[in-house]
Amino acid sequence: LTRQLRQAAVGRGSADFSGVRSVAIIGGGVAGLQTANLLRKSGYGVTIFEKSGDVGGVWRENYAGFGLQVPRELYQFPGFPWPKDKTWEKFPKGEQVQEYILRYAEAFDLKPLCKFNTSVVQLSPNASARGWAVEYLEDGAAAATTEPFDFVVVATGMYSTTPHFPVARGASDFAGKVIHSSSFTDAQQAAGKRVVVVGGGKSAVDCSVAAAKQGVSSTLLTRAAHWPVPRYLLNLVPFQWGTYSRFGHSTLQAHHKEPACFSWLHSTCAPMKWIWWRTVEVMFRAQFRLSGSQVPSSPIEHDVFTGGQILNYEFRDMLRANKAGYQVGEIDRFEKDGLVLRDGSRLQADLVVYATGFAKSYDM
């Protein structure tokens, strides 16, 4: 954005941003803070509208046990590495990520730019001049306030609103509780309960592990098995050296138009790529000790971009110790004491957690 504005100011951009002086940023998460920092450094007046009481976005509060699935050095602000004055986990939990974000905000004095506990009600383009009228409502205020800005950045992300919550029929007959993973913020919610976690992604695995530590039982129910990716390939090589490397990417199917020479090379090497990915599947099956219904039917080179997750061995070890359960199936309906699956089998439950992600929405 800064580059686009600069280019426009010197006449090289496709649009004229030379008159931009004030910028409203909606959302005080990772994207909003970084955008605010860069724009302010470039001389723009910035205001961040944040509906909660602090910065951090999804890292401020989320489901029990959430954290990074990549090493911390792959998740940091440009020019602001993780501070060396304390010991951080290699794969930090959510609380540590939030602390890092707070340090970034404090290091660049970004909090004074924020209007906390403030919801943006409406954006209206100015009728007589360039820019937007931002209507916002502060908590406790009797009426909304409208303020003009030359430019607006929507940095609300995909996970701030609209949980995907496909509750099966008969939920009103269920004697227990049905919640979305975004509301499962404390593992104590599972204490003394038989828990079923619905979903197949990382959040589902994390919630299942958290529930198993506190509940009477915890079962992960998924419609299809997905390939888990170990943090270390063969327990030796950091996964990013394979998945985030040029070699790893070169073995994937091309999803864009390529020159004829590259298409020929991909076609010629197709058998070798197939052998490579089948070898990876054998390796991951061995590392996670997958068997039976836990073995995905989808090839890993396809599944890893739609349902795969980077995991440690905690869930694997809980399964082997019978401290957690795993079942492939679909819910047909709720009944008083649990779930009835499409195949007629039943799962008893006191708490059902839908770890089914979010609808893609950038609503404010």
C-alpha angles and dihedrals in degrees: 000000000000091000091049091052092046092049091050091049091059094043099256099107127088091236132044112248095156091111095055112118105144126047128189116206118197110208133034098218129110095294095043095049095047092047091049092050094051095045094048091050087055092055103261125137107242134195122183118205111205121176094202129063098258145022124266105083112207090002093061091070133353143138122322113280097013121154146131119311091196129061113274093246088065091054110053140109116264109262093012113085120185106286116258096215092091140030114260126193115255088237101027123213119234094268092058092046089052090050090052091051091050090052090052091051091048095044091057096034093239100148094077087062092059130095099203125200087023125130123201106230101183144355117211126181113237111255099209103031143020116283143047139284107226114204113197138172123213119210109268094015117132094218141014123264125221122211130176122236131179094219137014129207117196106209100164095122126207100284105055098085144012107043113208099243111170097176113188123236121279096038089136089063092055113106092204133063130278118201140161118246090248087068094046092088098141124048088212086077085077096050111131093358138116102236130200116190114200117208144059106232134090094276089055092051092046092049091047091052092047091048092048091057093056108021135076089245139351126204125184109214116194133169092221136010117250131202115260115214116214121230088233123034109232084356088283114069120062106246094234090067087067105030099036097039131098089245092055093048093046090062094056126094111266112250097187138051113281136186115271093254092057092046089052091049093051091048093047092049095043094107091050091049091050091052090048095054093045087053090051090051091053090049094050092045089055095045094049094032092231119186140158115355091000091073109092119232092210118086110256094235088063101033097050090069096046108033111356123117138192108241144171120225098264096104092041091053093046090054092051091049091048090241091122136026135221129200135170113217148099128257115245098179147328123255131187098277102027147313136326114209127212091257090056096254120131136223119198114220145166095186128031117193117195106210090178100132129232137302110249102259133147094191117143 
